[in-house]
Amino acid sequence: MAPQIRTVITGTGSYIPNRVVPNSNFLKNTFLEKNGTPFEKSNEETIEKFREITGIEERRFADANMLASDMGAKASEKALDMSGLDRENLDYIIVAHNFGDVRAENRRVDMVPSLASKVKYHLGIKNPYCVAYDLPFGCPGWLQGMIQANYFIRSGDATSALVIGTETLSRVCDPHDRDSMIYADGAGATVLQADNSGTDSGILSHAARTDTETQVHYLNMDRSYDESADDTLYLKMDGRKLYQYALSNVPGLVKKSIEKAGLDLKDVNKVLIHQANEKMDEAILQRLFKLYDKQEMPNDIMPMTISKLGNTSVATVPTLLDLILRKQLDGHSINPGDTIIFASVGAGMNINSMVYQVPEN
């Protein structure tokens, strides 16, 4: 019997913009309530409360001449270099995003041609059978791309794929909405390849769900809170409902993915989770441990980048993975044989979780 095909990560890359935007940058903003009335609290109080809840101290914004597809290509170059794969042998390029190439001077969505096609062009790939397509799936988009690529590879249809998450959220947020302080820009990329060696490592399992009955508008596009503004649409969030939804549903889905892999929580070395709110992620992990009747969590199990990078949507988890593998995140490492959980929650509402075991060689 031929050995079972496994999907392994052979390369990672990220693009973190150079422009650092500290919380103090928002002192000049005029924050408004949903009805357009001014906040009662001062900007100083609002910003400090925001920092306490989210953990965000600063974030990165892309330069005006940089598009999401440009950042995706830069992250991909690093991932391909690490993998050693000839880019002409790629079977798929999957680009997760939600807003296309939003330009600094024109906030209208630009998705033609697809961002994946633009990335393929920037990478100089000539192979016409390298299929490039986009995947909008909210913040869990990159992870959903990993799930799809795994299906392609495990089926034997493909031997490699490049999965990218890239976003310029700074260009779709309302400056009068305090939630605008959450969002940031960046890109992360991952090369996946088939492993026919008979190893039990690589992608072991996944679980995903979409809830829409009452949850579909927790994240949506709407006009500015400034009633005198034009009809430009901005990203809006019902933070309280989203927080409760995540706490109620993410831990159970992560547990389901662990069980599908035939493992236990004690087997997990790292949990790489999408980061939009530090307190929310901590609460999610605490609930996951309670599902296993465990009270104490290892201090280093959930690496965090949100304090310095903010919420980069689809780019958050692949960027986090890349920083750890390149030993650029103090106190964290990923070693051969380690079991990693990738998890995300976002617009849809969508949740997904994947179990990955790092190959021994």
N, C-alpha and C positions, 0 to 999 in steps of 0.2 A: 504493500500500500504506500502510495506517495505521501510524503510528509505534508501536514496541514500548513497552508500558507498563513503566515503571520504578517501583520503590518507594524513596522518599526519606524521610529523617528530617527533620521540620520543627520538632520541639520536643522538649525534654528537661526533666526536673525530678527533684529528689531531696528526700528528707526524712532529715536526719541528726539523731538525737535529741540533746538538750542535755546529757544526763547522761554525763559523762566518767568512765570506770572505768579507772584506771591499774593496772599490774601489781601494785603494792603492795597493792591491794585484796584480793588472794588470799593474802596472808601469813597470814590467819586461818583459811584452809581446812585441813581435814584430808584430805590426798590419800592415796588407797589404791591398792594394786595390784589387779589384776582378781580375785584370790582373797580380797580383803578385808583383807589385811595392810598395815600402815603402810609408807609409803615410807621407805627407809633415809636418803635425802638430806633435808636440811632444806628448808623451803619457800623460803628464800632461794636455795639452790643450784638447786632445781627451777625456780623462776621465771626465774633468770638464764639457765639452759640453754634454757628455752623461748623467751626473747627472742632468743638467739643463732640459734636454728634458724628461727623463724617470722618474726622481724623485728617482732613486735607489742610495742608499748610501752604502748598503751592502746586502749580500744574504747569504743563508745557503747551504752548500754542505754536502751530506751524507758521513759518514765514509766509508772507503774502503771496509769493510766487510758487508756493508748494501746494500740490493737490494730493488728494488721498491716493490716487494711482501712482504718483511719484514716490510717496512714502512707502507704498507697498512694494514697488520695484526695488527700492534701496534695501528694505528689509530682506527681500528675496535674494538679492545678490549675496548677502552674508550667509543666508541659509544654504544656498547652493554651494558656496565656497566650503562651508563646514562639511557638507555631505559628500563632496567629491564627485557628485553625479554630473555627467554631461547633460547640460540643460536641454539639448536636442532630443534626449531620451525621455523627457517628461511626457506622461500620458495626459495628465490633467493639471490645469491651473484653476483653482477655485478661490475667488475673492469674496470674502464676507464684508459687507458694509451695509449701511442703511440710507445714506444720503447722497451717494455718488460723489462726483468731483465738484464740490461746492467751492466756487471761487471767492476770494476775499473781496473782490470788487462787485460781484454779482451773485447774490445768495440763492439764485434759482438752481434747482437740481439739474445736474448734467450726468446722464447715464448712457449716452450714445456717443461713441461705441461703449460697450461694457467696460468696466474698470479692468476686468480680467484680460480683455483683448488689449487694452492699453499697457498693462503690465507685461504681457507677452511681447508686445512691440518694444517696450523699453529694454527688455532682457535680450532682444535680438534673436529670438527663437524663430527659426524658419520652418520647422517641422509642422506641416499642416494637420497632422494627426494628434498634435498636442492640443486638446480641446480646452478652451478657456470660457468659463462662465461665472456669473455673479450669484451671490446667495444673500438675500436680505432675510434675516431671522432675528432681528433685535440684537441685543448684546450677546446672546449665545451663538451668534452666526459662525464665528471661527470654529467653535467646537462642533457645530452641526456639519460644517465642511469637513472636519476630521472624520466624523461618522460616515459621511457619504464616501469619502476617499477610501476608508477602510472597506466598505462594501465593494467598491470597484476592484480593489487589490485582492481581497479575499476570494472574489469570484473568479479571478484569473483574467479578467478583462484588462487589467492594468498592472504594471509593475512599479509605478511611481506616481506621485502627485505632489504638487506644491499648493499648500493651503495658507491663505493670507487673511489677516484681519486688519483693516485700515479705516480710519475715520478722522474727520475734522469737525468734531462736535462744537468747537468754539464758534463755528460759523452758522450754527442753527439754534443758538440759544438766545433768549430774550434778555437784554441787559437790565430790564426792569423786574426780572424774576430772580429771586435769591437762589433758586435752584441752578441758575446759570454758573454759579461758582463751582459746581460739581464737575463740569465737563472739561475735557482736554482733548488733545490731538496726539496721534501716534500710529504706528503700524508694527505688526509682528507677523513672522512667516515661519512655516515649518515644512520640511521635506519629509515625505513618507515614502518608504520603499518596501517591497515584498521581501520576506525572509523565508526561504525554503529549507532551512537547516534542521527543522524539526523541533526547534526550541519552543517552549511554552511562554515566552516573553512577548512583548509588543502590546498591541491593543487587545485587552481581554474581554471587555464587555462595555455596553453603554445602556443608558435609559434616557428617555425624553418624553415630554408631554407638552400639550398646548391647551390652555384654558381660556375660553372666550365668552362663556355664558354671561358672566357679570364683570369679567376682568379685562375685556378687550381694550377699553379706553383708559386703563391706568397710565399708559404712556400714549401720547397722541400729539398731533400737530394742531396748533391754534394760533390766533393772533396775539400780538403783544398785549401786556397788561396796560400799556399806555394807550388810552382810547384815541389819542390824536395821531397815532402811528398809522402807516399804510397797512395794506392787507397781507403783508409778508407773514408766512406761517413759521412758527418756532416750536421747538420741542418742549412739550409740557408734561408734567408728571404729577400724579396723585401720590405723593410720597408716603403718606400714612397707610393707604390701602396697599401700596406696593410692598411696603415693609412687612405688613401682616401676611400678605400672600406668600412672600419669600420664606418667612419663618414657618408658615404652616405647611409648605409644600416641598421646599428644597431638601431638607434633611431626609425625608422619606424617599425621595427619588435617588439621592446619593446612596442610601442604604440598599435600594433595589439594585443599583448597578454593582455594588459590592457583592451582593448575594448572587447575582447572575454570573459573577466571576468565580464563585465558589470560595470566596474569601471572607474574612472577618475584619472588623475595624482595626483590630490589633496588628493586622498585616500591613496597614497603610503607613507609609513613611511621610508623605506630604499631601496636603490638600491645596491645590491651586485653584482658587475660586475667583470669579469675577468680582471686581471691587468698585462699588459705588458708594459704600457707606461702611466705615470701619466697625461701628457698633453692630450693624446688621450682620456682617460676616461673622463676628464673634458670637452673636446670638445663634446664628445658623449652626455653627460648629458645636456650640454647647448643646443644642437640641439633638444634633446627630449623635453625640456621645451619650446623651440620655436614652436614646433609642436602643443603645447597647448596654444600658445600665452602668455606664461609666461616668464618673463625676470629674475626674482630673484629666485635663488635656495636656499633651506635651507642649512645651513653650515654643518649639520650633516647627510645629506641624503645619502651620498656616502662614507662609511668608506674605508680607504686605508691601505694596509699593504705592498705595493710594496717597500717603502723606505728601509725597514729592511729585507724583505723576498724575494724580486725579483719576477721573473715570474716563478711560479711552474706549469704552464700549467693546467692540469686537477685538481690539488690539490688546486689551488688558492681560488676558491669560497667556497668549503666545509671547508677549513681551516679558512677562514674569518668568516664564520658562527659560527664555533665552538669557536673561540676566543671571539666573541661577547657574545654568550650564556653563556660562562664560566666567563664573566666579566673580560677578560684579554686584552681588547682593550679600552683604556681610552677614555672617552667621548661618548661611544656608548653603547646602550642597545637595546634589542628586548623584547617587552612586549606583554602579551596576548591581542589579538585583532588587533595587528599590521599587516599591509599588506606589504609584502616584494617582491621585484622584483629580480630574479636571471637572469643574462644575461652573454653571452660569445660569443666570435668570435675567429676563428682560422682556421687552415689548412683544406682545403677542396675545396673552402672556405665555412666554415660552421658558421651559427649563430643560437643561440636559446635564448629564453626568457621564463621565467615561473613566474606566479603570485601565491604567497602563503600567506594565512592568518593564523596567529598564533591562535590556539584554545584558547578559553577563560578560559578553565579549564585544 
